Amino acid sequence: MRALVCRAYGPADTLEIGELPEPVAGPGEVVIAVAAAGVNFPDTLIVEGRYQFKPAPPFAPGGEAVGRVLSIGPGVTRFRPGDRVGAVTLWGGFAERVAVPETRVVPLPEGLDDITAAAMLQAHGTAIHALQDRAVLRPGERLLVLGAAGGTGLAAVALGAAMGSRVTAAAGSEAKCAIAREHGAAETICYADGELRAALKSAAPQGFDVVFDPLGDSFTEAALRATAWEGRLLIVGFAAGQIPRLPANLVLLKGCQVMGVFWGSFVERDPARHAANLETMAGWLAGGRLHPPRVEAVLPLDQGVEALRRIAARDVRGKLVLTTGG
């Protein structure tokens, strides 16, 4: 089958379109004919061997995919061939077909087309798990979103607004801030000048109730200092590069919580709740409560290298989606 193939760990430029063996559904697995796959920052890390999961080359990257079930393995009870599904693949999604454990597969709600589902599955899935399940965001609370124009950050902006919070979006340019405002941010902060800490203090002297941080590096300490008394700081990822070390005295002084958000593990441990979150978002989308995901481009699988390059360079506002043509 055709796939975007990583033959050895390295930058995205070393990937190529090639052939990989046809997947076979083992016990507890389903094989999905991939129609569309979202492109995410972790995809750029996994091909370099810098992610939590390190598949042995050759493999196809691609951590999420949507399509139809082709076949099921022994013990699978929740799906049948022909079902429309979305899956957390971890890797393998940038291919015509992929085998995935049943626990990481969810049915797609009616009315959610393949491109929208591929744009929402991981980014919006992560954001709603963070805001609803982990932080228990309440209407009227102040929410700060860092990296607010990336796929996950923009999803958090839109979902925070849909959940009734006052959203402050922080991003690296005025153009990115404008996109965040279009998706529901009440106010924005541009940190291109590096003065994030002072800007956050000015925007919310009493601090933010919930902070959504997909960036890490020096951004996280600034976010912690901007967290309100009994606030919740959500550690979502480290797109800015370094894993930060936090001054624990600030956690004590603020009486706040620092919460990890590991969406991939959550999906596998609690697929029913993940499916319910997807249903909730589909309903909000259909009812106009949730701003639709921003899909900057839909590209064929042949342009997968270019898609990964753009994600790594942070040259994307929202999401990129790859299609297989199948």
N, C-alpha and C positions, 0 to 999 in steps of 0.2 A: 504494500500500500504506500501511497505518497505521504510524505511527512517532511516537516522541517527538522533536519537531523543535526544533533550535536554529537560529533564523533570523538571529541576530546574536550575537556574543560578549557574555556577560553572566552574571549569577547564574542559578541553577537556576530561580528563580521566573519567568524570562522564557520558559522552554520551554513547548511546548504539544503536545497530541496533534493530528496533522495528517496530510497525505498527502505522500509522497515518491515519485519515479519508481521503477517496478519495476527491480530490478537485473538486469543481463544478464551472464552469465559470459563474460568476455574470455579471451584466451589465458592458460593456466595458472591459471585461476580456477574456483572452484566457487560456486554459489549455494545457500545453506542456508535452509531453512524453519525459522525460529527457534522453538524450544519454550520455552526459558528462557535468561535472561541474568543473570549475577552483576553486582552493583553494587559498584564499587570507588572508592577515593578519587581516582584519576586522572580518573575520569569528571567529577568536580566541577571539575577544573582545565581540562579540554579545552573545556568549554562557555564558559569565561571567557577562552580564548586564552592560558592560562598553562602549557600542557604542551609537551613536546618536539615533539609533532605538532600541527599547526594546520590542520585541514581547513577548506575554504572553506564558509561557510554558504550555503544551508541544508544541514544534515546531522543525523543522529541520533547521539547519543553511545552508549556501550556498548562496552567494550573486550574482552568475551568473550561467547561465545554457544554454545549446544548445540542440536542439532536434527538434521534429516535433509537429505541432499543432494538438491536438486531438479533441478539441471542442472550440466553440466560444460562448460568451454570447451576449445578446441583445445589439445592437448598435455598434458592432465591424464591421468595414468596410475594414480594411487594410489586413486582414488575413483570410485564409480558412483552414479547416482541411487538413493536409498533407504538409503544407508549412514548409520548414526548416527555423528555426529562432534561434536567440540568444536573451537572456533576462537578464535584470538587475532585479534579483528577490529580492534583499536585504536580504531575508532569504527564506528557503524552497527549495533551489536548490539541496541539498543532499538528494534527494528522487526520487522515480520512476516517479512522476508527480508533477506539480506545477501550480497553478493558478496565472497569472500575469496581471496587467493592460496593455491594448494594447499600451499605451504610452511608456512603458518600453521594448517593443519588436521591434526587427528589423529583416528584412529578411537577411539570410546569403548569401553573394556573391557566385556565382558559383566558384568551384575550391577550396573553403575553407572547408577542412574536419572538422569533429566534434572535434577532439582532438586539432587541430591547432586553431579553432575558440574558444574553451573553454580556451585555453592558452592566447589568444589575447584579448578577449572581454573586460575585465575590466582593465588589466594591460596596454595593448597598447591603449585601448580606453581612459584611464586616461591620458597617456603620450601624445598622439596626441592632445587631447583637451587642455592640459596644454601648450604644445610647439607651436601649430599652432593657436588655437583659443584665448588663453589668452595672451601668450607672443609674438605672431607673430614673431617667430624665423626666422631670415634671414640668407641666405647663407653667410658663412664667419664669422659669429659671434661666440664668445667663449661661450660655454655651459659647466657649471659645474653640474654634476649629483652626488648627495649624495646617499648612500645606493645602489650603482650601480650594485650589483649582485643579489638584490632581484627582484621579478617579475616586479614591476612597474619601478624600477630603471634601470634594464637591458633593458626594453622596451624603456625608455627614451634615453639610450645610442644609441640603434640601430636606433631609429627614428631621433635623433639629427644628426647622421651621414648621414642618408638618406636625410635629409633636407639641408645638405651642411654645417653644423656648424663644428667647431673644438671642439671635445668633450674631456673634462677632467673628468674621472670617479674616484670617491673616494669610497673606500670600506674598510672593516675591516680586510682583510688578503691579502697576496700576491696571494693566489689561486683565490680569488674572483676578484682581479684586472686582473689576466690573462684572466678570462672569459669575463670581460668587454672589454679588448683589442680585443678578438676574435669577439666581436659584434660591433666593430667600434670605440672604444675609441682611440684617438690619443695619450693620455698619461693618467697615472693613479697615484693616491695617496693612500697609505695605511695609515689609521689613527689608526692602532692598538696601536701605541705608544702614542696616545693622543695629538700629536702635529699638529692637523689639521690646526689651524689658521696660524701658521708659514709656513706650507707646501703650503697652498693656496696663501699666499703672495709671496712666491718664484716662484710658477708656473705661476702666473698672476699678476705682480706688479701693473698693471693698472686696475685689476679687471676683473670679468666675466660679459658678457652682459646679460646672463640669468643663473639663478641658480634654479635647480630642487631639492626641499627638501621634501622627504617623511619621514624624521626622527624626526624633532622637537628637543625638549630638548636643550642641549647646542650647538648642531650642527647648529641651526638656527641663533644664533647670529654670529657664525663664518662665516656662509654663507652670512649673511647681510654685514659683514665687508669686505667680498671678492667680493661684488657686485660692478660693475663699475659705473661710472657717467651715470645717466639715464638708469641704468640696471633694470632688472625685476627679483624679487625674488618670486618664485612660492611655495606657502605653500600647499603641497599635502597631508601630513599626519603627524602622530606623533608616528611612529613605535618604536622610542627610548624610549618612555614612557611619559615624561612630556610635557605639552603644554607650550611653552616658552613665556616669556614677553620680548619684544624687546625694546631697547633704541631708542625712536622715533627720537632723534637728528641725528642718523645716516641716517635715511631716508631723512631728510631734507638736510644734508650735501652732500649726494650723488645724490640728485635729482632723487632718484630711486623710483620704484613702488614695493609694496608688494602685491601680487595677490593671492587670494584664489582660489583653484581648487577643486570644489565639483562636481565630475563627475556624481555621482548618481542623483543629482538634475538637472544637465545639461541635462542628457538623458531624464528625464521626461518632462522638459520644452521645449526641442528642439530635438525631436526624429528624425526629418528629417536631421538635421546637424550631429547627431550621426551616422545615417545610411550612410551619405555621407563620414564621416571619415573612417568608416569600409570599404567602397568601395575603398577609396583611398589607404588604407593600403593593401588590398587584391591585388590591381593592382601593387603596389610597390613590394609586395612579389613575385607575378607571374613574374615580369620583372627583378627580381634579385637586385632591388635597396635597398630593405629592408632585413636585415638578419632575417632568420626564428626565431620564438620564441624558447627559450631553455626550453624544457620540460624534467625535471629531472626524472620524473617517472609518469606512468599512473597506478593508483591503483583502485581496485574494491571498491565499496561503503563500503564493510565490513571493509576496512582498513582506514576508514575516521578518526577515533580517532588518529591513528598514523600519518596521514597526517597533522592534526591540531597541534599535538605535535611538529612535525618538523618545521612547519611554526612559531609557537610561540617561538621555540628555535633558530630561524634564521639559521636553518640547511638546507636551500634549496637555490640552485643557479638557479634562473629562476622560473619555475612554476611546481606545482603538479596538476594533473588532476584526478578526480574521475569519474568512469564509473558505470552505473547502470546495465549493462548487457542486457538492453532492446533494 
